[in-house]
C-alpha cells in the first residue's frame, strides 16, 4: 500500500465527514457538555482492558472529558443504543519497540463501540461490545482484531446503600515487542501472543453522599489464559483476586480523610518442575486525603506501606513504601492541569524476575481554545526496578493532541507520541515516534 495514498485517503475522509450534515438520529443531551470537550484518546497499541492481572493498579491520570456522545435507536427495539466509531491512520517508526530490530509501518485502526444502557427505576444496567483491529502495511505479523464484551450494574437500594457490579470477557493480544515478547524474542514470532480474559468486580458503598463517614468494600477477580506460544506464555496464565476496603471521614464539606487496606492474591496456573512458584500475596495499607470536585480543584493523595510475600520461601518477602496521588487544577473552566504520581509493585514480565518496584509520574494539560478546537499535552516518566534481576528500565514519553469538532457528533484529531526507554540490558532499549490522524463519530 502506497504511503502517500494512505494519507490522502484519510485526508479525503476528513473532508467528507467535516462537510456531512448532522445525522437525524443524533441527539444532544446524552453525555453532552456545553463546551467542545477534550478528545478521549487511547493509544492504538495498548491492548486489552483496564484490569490487567500484571499491572496491579490502573493508570490514575485519565484523558480528560470525552467528546459529546449522541443517542440512536435500534430498529424494532425500545432500548437506546450509544455508538462510537473511531478510525485512524498512523505512522510508527518502531512497531516492535526494539532498536536492534527496528521496523517502521503505516497502520490503519478501526474501533467501533456499542453500548445498550438500561434504567429500571433507580437501577442502571448496561451491556457493551467493541472490537479494535489494526492492519500494518509493513509488519503484517502484528495485524490483529481484539474483541470486548462488558456488562455493568449500578444498584441503589436506598440513599445510604449502593452496589456496583461489572464483568467482562476479552479476546485480545499483546503487540509484538511488549509484555513477554520484548527484546530478542521479536525475531522468533510471526504473530502476537494471544489471550482471553474474564473479569468480575463488585463494590458496595454504605453512607450517604453528605454523611460524616462512609465506606467502600470491593472485590475484583481477573483470570487470563494465553492461547499460543506456550514456551513463552504457559507460565504466565494467572488468576488475580483483590479484596479491600476504604473508609472516608469528612472533615470539611469537600474534604475527607481516608484509610484504605487491600489484599491481592496472584495464583499462577503453571510452574515448571523444579522452578519456584510465583504465587504471592500483596498487601497495601494507605492513609490519605480526598478533595471532592470544586470549581477549580479535585484529587486524592494516598501514602502507605506495601508488602509482598511469595508462597515459595526461596523468593523471600518484601516491604516498601507506596503512594498514589492524582490532583487536577482548573484555573479557568476551559483549561485543566492534571498531575499524577504513583509507586506500586507490579507482576514481572521478565523470566527470572519476581516483581517490579514501579514509579510513574505524569503531567497533562487540557485546553479548549475555541468552541470547536481543543488540545491535550502530556509528559510522563517511569522507572521499573525488577527484583531478583539485573533489569532496571527507565523511560519517558511526550504526547501532543489537537482536536477539531466540525459537527457535534464528529471529532477529528492529530496526535503525536514520543517515548523512550533505557534499560540495563541493551536489547530492551528503544525509542519510538508515532503520528496519527483520527476520526471519532458519536451516534
Helices and strands as residue ranges (DSSP letters): H 3-19, E 72-73, E 80-92, E 105-120, E 123-136, G 140-142, E 144-156, E 161-174, G 179-181, G 183-188, E 193-206, E 213-226, H 230-233, G 234-236, E 238-252, E 255-268, E 280-291, E 297-310, G 313-315, E 317-332, E 335-347, E 355-370, E 373-386, E 392-407, E 410-423, G 426-428, E 430-442
